[in-house]
Structure formats: structure tokens, C-alpha cells
Amino acid sequence: MTRVRFLDTAGALSAAVDAPVGARLLDVAQAAGQPLEGTCEGQMACSTCHVVVAPEDFARLPPASENEEDLLDLAAHVTRTSRLACQIWLDETLATLTVRMPGQAHNMMGR
């Protein structure tokens, strides 16, 4: 299990959930009610699941692919530790993971 902490755009805790090894962060976030659209349903064809990973956790993730980095170039409020949630798979090396929603996160799923 990985304890995933979701922070809102201001950095305040909005949810903390336990997720199983092998889960995709996008799915975990959406199940926890986080404002990540995932418009392309995790096919890495958009950047609507952009999150900012806590620096202490970022180093423990596999590096982003070139395609992911290209999509992040199109996202708003990208930081050095930005990733696409559809590309983060929880594994046994991640006991905890903290991610923050970037500024102007907007969920179109409810419309």
C-alpha cells in the first residue's frame, strides 16, 4: 500500500488515501475526488492530469519519458517536479507519495 496525500493548489491537505501497489495515480486521484480530468483517459495525449510531486518523492519516481515531458511543456503552472498522474504507477518503493494540484486545476468531468 502507498499512502497518497493530495494537496490543493494552496498546499493544504485535501485528501489522504491508501492505494494498492500497481494502482495508477490518475485513477487513485479521481476516486478520491481530486480535480484531475484525465481527458485522454490516461493515453498520454493531453496534460489534464498534471500534478506537482513533492520534491522528496519526485526523486523516487522513474524519470518521465520524452513524450511526457513534451506534454508537460503544454501544461500550465509546470514546475521542476511536475508529472502526469497517468504515468505514475504506485509500487512497493513508494510507502508515501504527496502531490499538489497545480494552479488553475479544473475538472470538466462533472459538467
Wavefront OBJ file of the C-alpha trace (Angstrom):
o trace
v 0.000 0.000 0.000
v 1.003 3.566 -0.670
v -0.316 6.447 1.417
v -1.124 9.171 -1.131
v -1.592 12.708 0.152
v -3.317 15.165 -2.152
v -2.756 18.870 -1.589
v -4.909 21.596 -3.100
v -3.483 24.473 -5.132
v -2.672 26.386 -1.935
v -0.802 23.421 -0.452
v -3.449 22.428 2.101
v -4.264 18.741 2.545
v -7.438 17.904 0.612
v -7.358 14.094 0.895
v -5.197 11.224 2.089
v -5.880 7.711 0.845
v -4.254 4.298 0.922
v -3.794 2.884 -2.555
v -2.666 -0.591 -3.586
v 0.623 -1.351 -5.272
v 0.060 -1.370 -9.024
v -2.553 1.404 -8.979
v -2.198 4.335 -11.352
v -2.101 7.727 -9.627
v -4.692 9.192 -12.022
v -7.225 6.528 -11.028
v -6.455 6.960 -7.328
v -6.842 10.741 -7.600
v -10.144 10.564 -9.463
v -11.530 8.025 -6.967
v -10.531 10.444 -4.175
v -12.444 13.280 -5.858
v -9.401 15.246 -6.954
v -9.776 17.766 -9.822
v -7.870 15.829 -12.473
v -9.690 15.453 -15.763
v -7.597 12.817 -17.479
v -9.377 13.804 -20.693
v -7.452 11.261 -22.760
v -8.215 8.551 -20.175
v -4.547 8.002 -19.437
v -3.377 7.558 -23.023
v -0.796 10.356 -22.612
v -2.394 12.522 -25.288
v -3.097 15.560 -23.083
v -1.832 17.193 -19.904
v -5.071 17.428 -17.912
v -3.744 15.115 -15.179
v -0.723 17.294 -14.400
v 0.328 17.183 -10.731
v 3.267 18.608 -8.826
v 5.081 15.887 -6.899
v 6.677 16.728 -3.546
v 10.444 17.094 -4.086
v 11.259 14.337 -1.588
v 9.038 11.919 -3.528
v 9.960 13.080 -7.027
v 13.453 11.569 -6.815
v 11.952 8.139 -6.052
v 9.882 8.049 -9.265
v 11.158 6.679 -12.551
v 12.114 9.526 -14.886
v 9.491 10.974 -17.217
v 9.579 9.820 -20.808
v 10.293 12.286 -23.591
v 6.607 12.153 -24.587
v 5.530 13.007 -21.052
v 7.976 15.908 -20.901
v 6.628 17.203 -24.228
v 3.069 17.164 -22.867
v 4.142 18.882 -19.665
v 5.519 21.676 -21.841
v 1.870 22.384 -22.765
v 0.556 22.399 -19.186
v 0.020 25.477 -17.027
v 1.986 26.040 -13.809
v 4.633 23.394 -14.523
v 7.440 23.060 -12.001
v 10.664 21.072 -11.859
v 8.763 18.248 -10.106
v 5.703 18.183 -12.376
v 4.454 14.854 -13.714
v 1.384 13.432 -15.420
v -0.635 11.357 -12.951
v -1.446 8.850 -15.704
v 2.261 7.993 -15.885
v 2.808 7.330 -12.182
v 2.242 3.728 -11.133
v 2.430 3.042 -7.414
v 4.958 0.383 -6.494
v 6.482 -1.136 -3.383
v 9.186 1.565 -3.235
v 6.563 4.268 -2.555
v 5.341 3.983 1.034
v 4.077 7.542 0.740
v 3.522 9.987 -2.108
v 2.477 13.616 -1.834
v 1.190 15.532 -4.849
v -0.213 19.038 -5.198
v -2.778 20.188 -7.697
v -1.237 22.872 -9.916
v -2.774 26.318 -10.121
v -5.936 26.553 -12.171
v -6.764 22.867 -11.833
v -10.221 22.437 -13.358
v -12.368 19.354 -13.531
v -14.662 19.163 -16.555
v -15.911 15.661 -15.659
v -18.869 16.946 -13.654
v -20.235 19.129 -16.474
l 1 2 3 4 5 6 7 8 9 10 11 12 13 14 15 16 17 18 19 20 21 22 23 24 25 26 27 28 29 30 31 32 33 34 35 36 37 38 39 40 41 42 43 44 45 46 47 48 49 50 51 52 53 54 55 56 57 58 59 60 61 62 63 64 65 66 67 68 69 70 71 72 73 74 75 76 77 78 79 80 81 82 83 84 85 86 87 88 89 90 91 92 93 94 95 96 97 98 99 100 101 102 103 104 105 106 107 108 109 110 111
